[in-house]
Amino acid sequence: MSQSSVSEPASGHVITDWRPEDPDFWLTKGHRIASRNLWISVPCLLLAFCVWLLFSTVSISLNKVGFNFTTDQLFMLTALPSVSGALLRVPYSFMVPLVGGRRWTAFSTGILIIPCIWLGLAIRDTSTSYNTFIIIALLCGFAGANFASSMANISFFFPKAKQGGALGINGGLGNMGVSVMQLVAPFAISVGMFAFFGPGDGTVQPDGSHLFLENAAWVWVPPLVIFTLAAWFGMNDLAASKASLREQLPVLKRGHLWGLSLLYLATFGSFIGFSAGFAMLSKTQFPQVNILHFAFFGPFVGALARSAGGAISDRLGGVRVTLVNFILMAVFSAALFMTLPSAGVDGNFIAFFGVFLLLFLTSGLGSGSTFQMISVIFRKLTIDRIKAQGGDDALAQREAATETAAALGFISAIGAIGGFFIPKAFGTSLEMTGSPAGAMKVFLVFYIVCVVITWLVYGRKTQK
């Protein structure tokens, strides 16, 4: 059997014959190969999100183990991974067509071991400077960039009719890494499980318990090793996805790229921003509540909603789902003001937590529906343009796949910026006014603007 044969996927060699839009090919060979690549991609992306949002959990406890950082400094540490993650998503979005999905997934997963080990060692040494934590936080941002290449890669494997569901599963279950990290880390830091890294008795807390904060970083090293190997030996590179940088860059000239980027910033940007900042925000508003026991619920709900958002949009149309979703996000943002402490009056944590769960739900649904919009709109626009220029169907399909993947990657980079602005806005608002209400007013206005844009630009047209 030849090295490039599509029936030899387990070898990890390049597949040269890939026709997902051909029903016979899809049923006999394509679906099996695409599914295997998807289900290896999912845990790799999940682990990337675990590493990306590490500081959302670690920052809360840094001062408990001997550091002395201000609240604004801690919010900054939770925000910084989103800066590097967003910036790196741009080059990452172009890497799959350049080097192959299998190779890039294995590499981009494996390098995340570096910040995990370094963060654990830095936490153990209380003389570690704040600037060192800044560098580690920026390195954790490499994990956030994995989303762009992962989604671009999966988009090549599935036919148009199934892309919304496949991207929803990959993105939604990948996003679940935020919740998994916030669920696993509190348990990991309560148990001394990494004695082989050197003596460490943890930090004794006021209640007599021991806190092993370094475990929040080290616990991800073994699964990262396992799934790096799984990606290398179990995934495939598609020859059909190969494209030079010159072939991908024209997507930056498309007007819809920028409009859809704004919508994705409001949905995924909110999800990742709330995930990064929610725990720290809750600690400042309701210090009597141990938020580490509850923080994972929001990202969990949002991640599940993302998978549902892609599937629902395949049925009802991404524009319709996105429009309704933005209206709900604006309503829930307004409701949040009534739950916060103000003017000496205690806030209501149960109501605060409930409204935030609804914001996580809608930001997750919107992430799935806007990604479905991106995929459908760019594929249609590219095919129509190529055929209008006299190109045949094969060329149109190839160009559509390349341009759609590039658009997905680039727009995901814009969305990731929300992971910086939201926690930083909370920190700035708290420092200036003592309340996060100022930041929430900005978010409310932004969601209303997105309702208007979705309706005026896309809602009055038939976009399915």
C-alpha positions as CSV (number, residue, x, y, z in Angstrom):
1,M,0.0,0.0,0.0
2,S,1.4,3.4,-0.9
3,Q,2.5,5.9,1.7
4,S,0.0,8.5,0.6
5,S,-2.9,6.1,0.4
6,V,-6.0,7.3,2.2
7,S,-6.6,3.8,3.6
8,E,-3.4,4.0,5.6
9,P,-4.2,6.8,8.0
10,A,-2.8,5.3,11.2
11,S,0.8,5.7,9.9
12,G,0.4,9.5,10.2
13,H,1.6,10.0,6.6
14,V,0.2,12.7,4.3
15,I,-3.2,11.9,2.7
16,T,-3.1,13.0,-0.9
17,D,-6.7,12.0,-1.9
18,W,-9.2,13.9,0.2
19,R,-12.7,14.6,-1.1
20,P,-15.1,15.2,1.8
21,E,-17.8,16.7,-0.4
22,D,-18.0,13.4,-2.3
23,P,-20.7,11.4,-0.6
24,D,-19.3,8.0,-1.5
25,F,-15.8,9.0,-0.4
26,W,-17.1,10.4,2.8
27,L,-19.1,7.4,3.8
28,T,-16.5,4.8,2.9
29,K,-13.3,6.5,4.1
30,G,-13.6,10.1,4.9
31,H,-15.8,10.0,7.9
32,R,-13.7,7.5,9.8
33,I,-10.4,9.5,9.2
34,A,-12.0,12.8,10.0
35,S,-13.5,11.5,13.2
36,R,-10.2,10.1,14.4
37,N,-8.4,13.3,13.7
38,L,-11.2,15.2,15.5
39,W,-11.1,13.1,18.6
40,I,-7.3,13.4,19.0
41,S,-7.6,17.1,18.3
42,V,-10.2,17.6,21.1
43,P,-8.0,16.5,24.1
44,C,-5.0,18.4,22.7
45,L,-7.1,21.6,22.5
46,L,-8.6,20.9,25.9
47,L,-5.2,20.7,27.5
48,A,-4.2,23.9,25.7
49,F,-7.1,25.7,27.3
50,C,-6.1,24.3,30.7
51,V,-2.6,25.8,30.3
52,W,-3.9,29.1,28.8
53,L,-6.1,29.8,31.8
54,L,-3.8,28.5,34.5
55,F,-3.3,32.0,35.9
56,S,-7.0,32.5,36.5
57,T,-6.6,29.9,39.3
58,V,-3.0,30.4,40.3
59,S,-3.3,34.2,40.7
60,I,-5.9,33.8,43.4
61,S,-3.5,31.9,45.7
62,L,-0.1,33.5,44.9
63,N,-0.2,35.7,48.0
64,K,-1.2,32.7,50.1
65,V,2.1,31.0,49.4
66,G,4.4,33.9,50.3
67,F,4.1,36.5,47.5
68,N,2.9,40.1,47.9
69,F,1.2,41.3,44.7
70,T,-1.5,43.9,44.4
71,T,-5.0,43.1,43.2
72,D,-4.3,45.0,39.9
73,Q,-1.1,43.0,39.4
74,L,-3.0,39.7,39.9
75,F,-5.6,40.7,37.4
76,M,-2.8,41.6,35.0
77,L,-1.4,38.1,35.4
78,T,-4.8,36.6,34.5
79,A,-5.1,38.9,31.5
80,L,-1.6,38.6,30.0
81,P,-1.9,35.0,28.5
82,S,-4.7,36.4,26.3
83,V,-2.4,39.0,24.9
84,S,0.2,36.6,23.6
85,G,-2.5,34.1,22.8
86,A,-4.3,36.6,20.6
87,L,-1.2,37.9,18.8
88,L,0.1,34.3,18.2
89,R,-3.2,33.2,16.8
90,V,-2.4,35.2,13.6
91,P,0.7,33.2,12.6
92,Y,-0.8,30.0,14.1
93,S,-3.8,30.3,11.8
94,F,-1.5,30.0,8.8
95,M,0.6,27.1,10.0
96,V,-1.5,24.1,9.2
97,P,-1.5,24.7,5.4
98,L,2.3,25.4,5.6
99,V,3.5,22.5,7.7
100,G,0.5,20.1,8.1
101,G,-2.0,19.6,10.8
102,R,-0.4,16.5,12.4
103,R,3.0,18.0,12.7
104,W,1.7,21.3,14.0
105,T,-0.7,19.8,16.5
106,A,2.1,17.7,18.0
107,F,4.6,20.6,18.2
108,S,2.1,23.2,19.5
109,T,0.9,20.8,22.2
110,G,4.4,19.6,23.2
111,I,5.9,23.0,23.8
112,L,3.3,23.8,26.5
113,I,5.2,21.5,28.8
114,I,7.8,24.3,29.2
115,P,5.6,27.0,30.9
116,C,3.9,24.4,33.1
117,I,7.2,23.1,34.5
118,W,8.6,26.7,34.9
119,L,5.5,28.0,36.6
120,G,5.7,25.2,39.2
121,L,9.3,25.9,39.9
122,A,8.7,29.7,40.1
123,I,5.9,29.2,42.6
124,R,8.1,27.1,44.9
125,D,10.6,30.0,45.1
126,T,9.0,33.0,46.9
127,S,11.9,35.2,45.7
128,T,10.6,34.9,42.1
129,S,10.0,38.4,40.7
130,Y,6.8,39.7,39.3
131,N,8.5,40.1,36.0
132,T,9.3,36.4,35.9
133,F,5.6,35.6,36.4
134,I,4.8,38.0,33.5
135,I,7.1,36.1,31.2
136,I,5.6,32.8,32.2
137,A,2.1,34.2,31.8
138,L,3.0,35.3,28.3
139,L,4.4,31.8,27.5
140,C,1.1,30.3,28.7
141,G,-0.4,32.4,26.0
142,F,1.1,30.1,23.4
143,A,-1.6,27.6,24.5
144,G,-4.3,30.1,23.5
145,A,-2.9,30.3,20.0
146,N,-3.5,26.5,19.5
147,F,-7.2,27.2,19.0
148,A,-6.6,29.0,15.7
149,S,-4.5,26.2,14.2
150,S,-6.7,23.5,15.6
151,M,-10.0,24.9,14.2
152,A,-8.4,25.6,10.9
153,N,-7.1,22.0,10.7
154,I,-10.4,20.4,11.6
155,S,-12.2,22.6,9.0
156,F,-10.3,20.9,6.2
157,F,-11.4,17.4,7.3
158,F,-15.2,17.9,7.2
159,P,-17.7,18.7,4.4
160,K,-19.6,22.0,4.5
161,A,-22.8,20.4,5.9
162,K,-21.0,19.0,8.9
163,Q,-18.5,21.8,9.6
164,G,-20.7,23.6,12.1
165,G,-21.1,20.5,14.3
166,A,-17.4,19.4,13.9
167,L,-16.1,22.8,14.8
168,G,-18.6,23.1,17.6
169,I,-17.3,19.8,19.1
170,N,-13.7,20.7,18.7
171,G,-14.1,24.2,20.0
172,G,-16.7,23.4,22.6
173,L,-14.9,20.5,24.2
174,G,-11.6,22.3,23.7
175,N,-13.1,25.2,25.6
176,M,-14.0,22.7,28.3
177,G,-10.3,22.8,29.3
178,V,-11.0,26.0,31.2
179,S,-13.6,24.2,33.4
180,V,-11.5,21.1,33.7
181,M,-8.5,23.2,34.9
182,Q,-10.6,25.1,37.4
183,L,-12.0,21.8,38.7
184,V,-8.8,19.8,38.8
185,A,-6.4,22.5,40.1
186,P,-8.1,23.1,43.5
187,F,-7.8,19.4,44.2
188,A,-4.2,19.1,42.9
189,I,-3.0,22.0,45.1
190,S,-4.3,20.3,48.2
191,V,-2.2,17.1,47.7
192,G,1.6,16.6,47.6
193,M,1.9,14.6,44.4
194,F,5.2,15.7,42.8
195,A,7.9,14.8,45.3
196,F,10.3,13.8,42.4
197,F,10.6,17.5,41.6
198,G,12.4,18.0,44.8
199,P,11.4,18.4,48.5
200,G,8.3,20.5,49.0
201,D,6.0,20.4,52.0
202,G,3.7,23.0,50.6
203,T,2.7,26.2,52.4
204,V,0.9,25.9,55.7
205,Q,-2.4,27.9,55.7
206,P,-4.1,29.5,58.7
207,D,-6.4,26.5,59.1
208,G,-3.4,24.2,59.3
209,S,-3.8,22.7,55.8
210,H,-1.0,22.6,53.3
211,L,-1.2,24.3,49.9
212,F,0.9,22.8,47.0
213,L,0.2,25.6,44.5
214,E,2.9,24.4,42.1
215,N,0.7,21.3,41.4
216,A,-1.7,23.5,39.5
217,A,0.9,23.7,36.8
218,W,2.7,20.4,37.0
219,V,-0.5,18.3,36.9
220,W,-0.8,19.0,33.2
221,V,2.6,17.7,32.2
222,P,1.9,14.0,32.0
223,P,-1.3,14.4,29.8
224,L,0.6,16.9,27.6
225,V,3.3,14.3,26.9
226,I,0.6,11.6,26.2
227,F,-1.4,13.6,23.7
228,T,1.6,15.1,22.0
229,L,2.6,11.5,21.1
230,A,-1.0,10.7,20.2
231,A,-1.1,13.6,17.8
232,W,2.2,12.7,16.2
233,F,1.3,9.0,15.7
234,G,-2.4,9.2,15.2
235,M,-3.3,12.3,13.2
236,N,-2.9,13.0,9.5
237,D,-1.5,15.8,7.3
238,L,-3.8,16.6,4.3
239,A,-2.0,17.4,1.0
240,A,-5.2,19.1,0.0
241,S,-4.8,21.6,2.8
242,K,-1.4,22.8,1.7
243,A,-1.2,26.4,0.8
244,S,1.5,29.1,0.8
245,L,1.3,32.2,2.9
246,R,0.6,34.2,-0.3
247,E,-2.5,32.1,-1.0
248,Q,-3.8,32.7,2.5
249,L,-3.1,36.4,3.0
250,P,-5.8,37.7,0.6
251,V,-8.4,36.9,3.3
252,L,-7.3,40.0,5.1
253,K,-8.8,42.1,2.3
254,R,-12.3,40.7,2.8
255,G,-14.6,43.2,4.5
256,H,-16.6,40.5,6.2
257,L,-13.4,39.4,8.0
258,W,-13.5,42.5,10.2
259,G,-17.2,42.6,10.8
260,L,-17.3,38.9,11.9
261,S,-14.2,39.5,14.0
262,L,-16.1,42.1,16.0
263,L,-18.9,39.7,16.6
264,Y,-16.6,36.9,17.6
265,L,-14.8,39.3,20.0
266,A,-18.1,39.8,21.7
267,T,-18.9,36.1,22.0
268,F,-15.7,34.1,22.4
269,G,-13.9,37.2,23.8
270,S,-16.5,37.3,26.5
271,F,-16.3,33.6,27.2
272,I,-12.5,33.6,27.6
273,G,-12.4,37.0,29.4
274,F,-15.1,36.0,31.9
275,S,-13.3,32.7,32.4
276,A,-10.0,34.5,33.1
277,G,-11.5,37.2,35.4
278,F,-14.5,35.7,37.1
279,A,-12.7,34.0,40.0
280,M,-10.7,37.1,40.8
281,L,-13.7,39.4,40.4
282,S,-15.8,37.1,42.7
283,K,-13.0,37.2,45.3
284,T,-13.1,41.0,45.4
285,Q,-16.9,41.3,45.6
286,F,-17.7,38.4,47.8
287,P,-14.5,37.6,49.8
288,Q,-16.5,35.4,52.2
289,V,-17.1,32.8,49.4
290,N,-14.4,30.3,48.5
291,I,-14.8,30.8,44.7
292,L,-12.5,28.0,43.8
293,H,-15.3,25.6,44.7
294,F,-17.6,27.2,42.1
295,A,-15.4,28.8,39.4
296,F,-15.4,25.8,37.0
297,F,-19.2,25.9,36.5
298,G,-19.3,28.9,34.3
299,P,-16.7,27.8,31.8
300,F,-18.3,24.3,31.8
301,V,-21.7,25.6,30.9
302,G,-20.1,27.9,28.2
303,A,-18.1,25.1,26.6
304,L,-21.1,22.8,26.4
305,A,-23.1,25.7,24.9
306,R,-20.5,26.2,22.3
307,S,-20.9,22.7,20.9
308,A,-24.7,23.2,21.0
309,G,-24.4,26.6,19.3
310,G,-22.6,25.1,16.2
311,A,-25.2,22.3,15.9
312,I,-28.2,24.6,16.4
313,S,-26.8,27.0,13.8
314,D,-26.5,24.3,11.2
315,R,-30.2,23.8,11.6
316,L,-31.6,27.3,12.2
317,G,-28.9,29.5,10.6
318,G,-26.0,31.1,12.4
319,V,-27.2,34.7,11.9
320,R,-30.6,34.0,13.6
321,V,-29.0,32.3,16.5
322,T,-26.3,35.0,16.9
323,L,-28.8,37.8,16.8
324,V,-31.1,36.4,19.5
325,N,-28.0,35.5,21.5
326,F,-26.6,39.1,21.5
327,I,-30.0,40.4,22.7
328,L,-29.8,38.0,25.7
329,M,-26.2,38.9,26.5
330,A,-27.3,42.6,26.7
331,V,-30.2,41.7,29.0
332,F,-28.1,39.6,31.3
333,S,-25.3,42.2,31.4
334,A,-27.9,44.8,32.6
335,A,-29.2,42.4,35.2
336,L,-25.7,41.9,36.7
337,F,-25.7,45.4,38.1
338,M,-28.5,44.5,40.5
339,T,-26.4,41.7,42.1
340,L,-23.3,43.7,43.0
341,P,-22.4,45.3,46.3
342,S,-22.9,49.1,46.2
343,A,-23.3,52.0,48.5
344,G,-22.7,49.9,51.6
345,V,-25.3,47.4,50.6
346,D,-24.2,43.8,50.3
347,G,-24.6,42.1,47.0
348,N,-26.3,38.8,46.4
349,F,-23.7,36.1,45.5
350,I,-26.4,33.6,44.4
351,A,-27.9,36.1,42.0
352,F,-24.5,37.2,40.9
353,F,-23.4,33.7,40.2
354,G,-26.7,32.8,38.4
355,V,-26.5,35.8,36.1
356,F,-22.8,35.0,35.3
357,L,-23.8,31.5,34.4
358,L,-26.3,32.9,31.9
359,L,-23.6,35.1,30.5
360,F,-21.3,32.1,30.2
361,L,-24.1,30.1,28.5
362,T,-24.8,32.9,25.9
363,S,-21.2,33.6,25.3
364,G,-20.6,29.9,24.6
365,L,-23.7,29.6,22.3
366,G,-22.6,32.8,20.5
367,S,-19.1,31.4,20.0
368,G,-20.5,28.4,18.2
369,S,-23.0,30.3,16.1
370,T,-20.6,33.0,15.0
371,F,-18.0,30.4,14.0
372,Q,-20.7,28.7,11.9
373,M,-21.5,32.1,10.3
374,I,-17.8,32.6,9.4
375,S,-17.5,29.1,7.8
376,V,-20.7,29.4,5.8
377,I,-20.2,33.0,4.7
378,F,-16.6,32.7,3.6
379,R,-17.2,29.5,1.8
380,K,-20.1,30.9,-0.2
381,L,-18.3,34.2,-1.0
382,T,-15.1,32.5,-2.1
383,I,-16.9,29.9,-4.3
384,D,-19.0,32.7,-5.9
385,R,-15.9,34.8,-6.6
386,I,-13.9,32.0,-8.2
387,K,-16.8,30.8,-10.4
388,A,-17.4,34.4,-11.5
389,Q,-13.8,34.5,-12.6
390,G,-14.3,31.4,-14.7
391,G,-12.7,28.9,-12.3
392,D,-14.0,25.3,-12.2
393,D,-15.7,23.7,-9.2
394,A,-12.6,21.9,-8.0
395,L,-10.6,25.1,-7.8
396,A,-13.5,26.9,-6.1
397,Q,-13.8,24.2,-3.4
398,R,-10.0,24.3,-2.8
399,E,-9.9,28.1,-2.6
400,A,-13.0,28.1,-0.3
401,A,-11.4,25.6,2.1
402,T,-8.1,27.6,2.2
403,E,-9.7,31.0,2.7
404,T,-12.3,29.7,5.2
405,A,-9.5,28.1,7.3
406,A,-7.5,31.3,7.2
407,A,-10.5,33.4,8.2
408,L,-11.4,31.1,11.1
409,G,-7.8,31.4,12.4
410,F,-7.5,35.1,12.0
411,I,-10.9,35.9,13.5
412,S,-10.2,33.6,16.4
413,A,-7.1,35.8,17.1
414,I,-9.3,38.9,17.4
415,G,-11.7,37.1,19.7
416,A,-8.9,36.1,22.0
417,I,-8.2,39.7,22.8
418,G,-11.3,39.7,25.0
419,G,-9.4,37.5,27.4
420,F,-7.1,40.5,28.1
421,F,-9.5,43.4,28.0
422,I,-12.2,41.9,30.3
423,P,-10.1,41.0,33.3
424,K,-8.0,44.2,32.8
425,A,-11.2,46.3,32.6
426,F,-12.4,44.7,35.9
427,G,-9.1,45.4,37.5
428,T,-9.0,49.0,36.3
429,S,-12.6,49.7,37.2
430,L,-12.0,48.3,40.7
431,E,-8.8,50.4,41.2
432,M,-10.5,53.6,40.0
433,T,-14.0,53.3,41.5
434,G,-13.9,50.3,43.9
435,S,-16.6,48.6,41.7
436,P,-16.6,46.6,38.5
437,A,-19.8,48.4,37.4
438,G,-17.9,50.7,35.1
439,A,-16.5,47.8,33.1
440,M,-19.9,46.1,32.9
441,K,-21.4,49.3,31.4
442,V,-18.8,49.1,28.6
443,F,-19.6,45.5,27.9
444,L,-23.4,46.2,27.9
445,V,-23.0,49.0,25.2
446,F,-20.7,46.7,23.2
447,Y,-23.3,43.9,23.1
448,I,-26.0,46.4,22.0
449,V,-23.7,47.5,19.2
450,C,-23.3,43.9,18.1
451,V,-27.1,43.4,18.0
452,V,-27.3,46.3,15.6
453,I,-24.4,45.1,13.4
454,T,-25.7,41.5,13.2
455,W,-29.1,42.7,12.1
456,L,-28.0,45.4,9.7
457,V,-25.2,43.6,8.0
458,Y,-26.3,39.9,8.1
459,G,-29.8,39.7,9.5
460,R,-31.6,41.3,6.6
461,K,-30.0,38.8,4.2
462,T,-30.6,35.1,3.9
463,Q,-27.6,33.6,5.5
464,K,-27.9,29.9,6.5
